[in-house]
C-alpha cells in the first residue's frame, strides 16, 4: 500500500461535525463531481477508484440528504483495467448541492468564492481533507523527495484551494500541468503540518519518524564526506611536502636548510601521515602552531620548486 493510500485509509475514518460534513463533501464534489442536465433533471456523479472513498462519499451524502443515492461500479477500458466507483444522485441533486454550498449553472459548477463561506477553522480543515481524499497525493518520504500535491481540472478552484492552503501558512504554490492544475507543497515541515491539519495523525507520526531518520542519515553523510575530503586533502598535501623534502635532500641536502626548516623537514619525513597540528606537537624543539607549521612547509616547497627550475635551466 502506498503512503498516500495509507493516509486516505486513515482519513475516511475521521468523524465530522455536521458543518464539516458539508465542506468535506463540497471539496470532493468540486474536484471529482460531474453534473449532467436533461431538461430540469439534474444528475450528480462523483467518481473515484477507491471503494473505501466511495463509501465515504455515500455516507457523507446520506448525512445531508434522505434522497436515493446509487453506488455504481464500472471497469476502465484503457490502460489499467481497474474498477471505477460512481456515487450517483438523481433526485433532488440540486438540494444536495445546495446543502454542500455548491451552486450550479448551465455549464456545471458555478465558480463562487467558497472561502467566504469557510468561517470556522474546523470546516477549513474538512475542506482540505476532502480535497486530499479526492485528488491528493504525498510522495513516500522513505524513497523520494518530499512532495504534496492536489490536482484540479478547474483553474479557478485550484487558485482558491491554494489560497485556503496558505491560510495555514503552508507555502502552497500553483502549477499548470498538461491536463489540469495542481496546488503543491515541497517543504517537509509544511507537509507534516498539512497532515496534522487534515487529521491524519498516524500518517503524521510515520512521516516524522522517516524524516528524522533521513535528516540524521544526511547529517552523518555530510560529516563523513567532510572528514573524507579533509583526509584526502591532508594526504595530498603530505605527499607533496615529502616529495619536496626528498628533492631538497637529493640536490643540496637537508643540512643546507635553516635549522627550523631542516627540523620540520626531518619530522615530516618521519611522520608523513599526521596532520599539521599533530606535526607541530612532534617537533623536538617544542610545540608549534598549525599556522607556523604550514608556513615552514610552504617555505620548503618554494625552495624545492626553485631547485626544480634551476635543474631544468641547467639542462
Secondary structure, 3 states (H helix, E strand, C coil): CCHHHHHHHHHCCCCCCHHHHHHHHHHHHHHHEEEEEECCEEEEEEEECCHHHHHHHHHHHHHHCCCCEEEEEEECCCCCCCEEEEEEECCCHHHHHHHCCCCEECCEECCCCHHHCCCCHHHHHHHHHHHHHHHEEECCCCCCCCCEEEEECCHHHHHHHHHHHHHCCCCCEEEEECCEEEEEECCHHHHHHHHHHHCCHHHHHHHHHHHHHHHHHHHHHHHHHHHHHHHHHHHHHHHHHHHHHHHHHHHCCHHHCCHHHHHHHHHHHHCCCCCHHHHHHCCCCCCCCHHHHHHHHHHHHHHHHHHHHHHHHHC
